[in-house]
Amino acid sequence: MRIPSGKTDQNIYFEAVDSTDLITKKTGLTSFTVYRSRNGGTMTAYTTPTIIELSSANAPGLYALLVDEDTTIASTSDAEEYA
């Protein structure tokens, strides 16, 4: 994913499913551990990940992670990858 330097209002959307059958959607989740890597760097844990469930009724299991940490890229780069 490419995010402009310093932009902190972009989301990564993901679907949470049951770890046993990998099909059943998981709703009501509130605690997450999230890791990030910018430009191939070391995987680093988010300090305070902001994640919301979009709608347990209309889109069960669909969540959005706010990409709001470590988005300022090197001054010599036009863009960097973020995972």
C-alpha angles and dihedrals in degrees: 000000000000119000125180113253113277095004110140104173101077125110137211110210121211140169120233115214136178112275092222103055100013088219110073110092116236117223132182096033113158108167123067138168110210129186127195138191124195120201093347094307128144117302105256129188118243111247096218112359115203109215128165132186107232099212127333089197101046102025108019114198096012114130137174125218114205109225098217105135130079097000099136107102130204115286090238094056130083092197140353134198119254122198 
